[in-house]
Amino acid sequence: MGIAAQVSLYPLRQTSLSPAIDQALHIFREHGLSVEPGAMSTLITGEDAAVFAALQEAFHCAAAQGQVVMVVTFSNACPVPGATTREIIAYEKD
């Protein structure tokens, strides 16, 4: 099943936030997910197994660098970013 997840990663008490966030983005792409970074969160889309595996790996890697908070919102109903109206209608019918 295709799902979307909005992910916010907050490394705590670290001198730089970028390494943990950049590594998470890299992990999401390695899992073949569509990745759309934003200022406050990142939207990832793909098959549910790949999304959950990537999130688990990203959390473990960030936690290995120090304390971290990860907030994730999941949806199987939101349109996939960049999809055409025809693709959205076909997705909704499935």
C-alpha positions in Angstrom: 0.0 0.0 0.0 1.3 3.5 -0.8 1.5 5.9 2.1 2.7 9.4 2.8 4.5 10.4 6.0 5.3 13.9 7.2 8.5 13.6 9.3 10.1 16.1 11.7 13.4 15.2 13.3 14.7 17.2 16.2 18.3 16.4 17.4 18.6 17.6 21.0 21.6 19.1 22.7 23.9 18.7 19.7 26.3 21.3 18.3 24.9 20.9 14.8 21.4 19.7 13.7 22.4 19.2 10.0 24.3 15.9 10.3 21.3 13.9 11.7 18.8 15.5 9.4 21.0 15.1 6.3 21.6 11.4 7.2 17.8 10.8 7.5 17.2 12.3 4.1 19.9 10.1 2.7 18.3 7.0 4.3 14.9 7.9 2.9 16.3 8.2 -0.6 18.2 4.9 -0.2 14.9 3.2 0.5 13.6 4.4 -2.8 11.1 6.9 -1.3 10.0 10.2 -2.8 11.5 12.9 -0.5 10.3 16.5 -0.3 12.2 18.4 2.4 10.6 21.5 3.8 11.6 24.1 6.4 10.0 22.3 9.3 9.4 18.8 8.1 9.9 16.4 5.2 7.2 14.6 3.2 8.1 11.1 2.2 6.0 8.8 0.1 6.3 5.2 -1.0 5.2 1.7 -0.2 4.4 1.2 3.5 7.1 -1.4 4.2 9.8 0.9 2.8 8.5 4.0 4.6 8.4 2.2 8.0 11.9 0.6 7.4 13.4 3.9 6.4 11.9 5.7 9.5 13.2 3.0 11.8 16.7 3.2 10.3 16.7 7.0 10.4 15.6 7.1 14.0 18.3 4.6 15.1 21.0 6.5 13.2 19.9 9.8 14.7 19.7 8.3 18.2 23.2 6.9 17.8 24.4 10.6 17.6 22.6 11.7 20.7 19.1 12.4 22.0 16.5 13.0 19.4 12.7 13.5 18.9 11.0 12.3 15.8 7.4 13.2 15.0 5.6 11.4 12.2 2.1 11.7 10.7 1.0 8.9 8.4 -1.7 9.0 5.7 -3.0 6.6 3.0 -5.5 9.2 1.9 -3.5 12.3 1.0 -2.6 12.8 -2.6 0.9 12.0 -3.7 2.8 15.3 -4.3 3.2 16.0 -8.0 0.5 13.5 -9.0 -1.9 14.6 -11.8 -5.6 14.9 -11.1 -6.1 11.7 -13.2 -3.6 9.8 -11.0 -5.3 11.0 -7.9 -8.7 9.9 -9.1 -7.4 6.5 -10.1 -5.7 6.2 -6.6 -8.9 7.1 -4.8 -10.8 4.4 -6.8 -8.4 1.7 -5.7 
